[in-house]
Amino acid sequence: MDRPPPTKFDLTLLSDREFNQIFDRIDDPETGLALLSKRPGPGEETPEQALNYIFWLGQFTYWRNWLAGDVLAVVGAEMHCALVKRPPPTWLCRAVHLLAMPDAEKRACRAMEKAALRYQAVELVRGQGKVQGDEIFEEAAKQLAGTNAEGSAETMRKSHQLIERAGDGHAVTLQNYKRAVEWRDRRRRSKKF
């Protein structure tokens, strides 16, 4: 028998697998903590659901602490996963990867992120079809004003070209991005001579 659809989002109706998939896809610890604060009262959840709530409450708390600069929060989150015999969530895998990455790679990663955001803004403006030519880059610059990816229309154009060269905007990897940057830098040096 099918159960009727819930009138509001009810976490107690989810299977363990669905619950974990939803919480693993959350991209901000504050969002996860806010969602967990809507936890049903005692007796309204199974023991497995209670353990899921406890696990994710710990993970989001560790994640928030890591974002605030507590590097040891990553270690605590890893130990928490080992203690309850659960695989690490996506945020934790990314955090471990970032911690293991050399500083030059981190800088390249941040630069690629900015360039990718600029590329997406340009493509969004282009897809709307309201402006043409160089006005596309000017409009994208306006949309990103006040963000960490802000820049001039010329910066938008150059970032768009760089991401296009690195993987046509869809399959950009850090390695491809670094190759595109090297190609651009070689080209700039050759123009100086």
C-alpha angles and dihedrals in degrees: 000000000000117000117228116259112264117253090224134018104287116186093194090068093060125096117239089256094051091045093053093045092053094048093044090056095054108112100199128051093216090058090051093048091048091052091048091052087069088066114147119249125266114294094025094090137053121248089253091054090049089053090049091052091050092047094050093042088057093045095050091047092051090046093051090049091049091052088051089058104268102136091182089064087076090056090048091051091050091050090048090054092048092048094054093036096238129136115254116265121245095261090056094050089052092047092051089048091051093047091052093047119100116244093252090056091049091053091048090048092053091047090050090050091054093046091048092051089051090049090051092049091051092048091048092052091044091050092053089061094210096118134033139203119357091352087076090066092045091052092047089052089053091051092052096044110128095021128103088255095056119134145135125291088259090054089052091051094049093046090049091052091047094052091045089055092045095056115324091273096285108066100035115154127182090249093052090046092052090049091051090050091050090049090050092048093049089050092050092049092049091052091055092061 
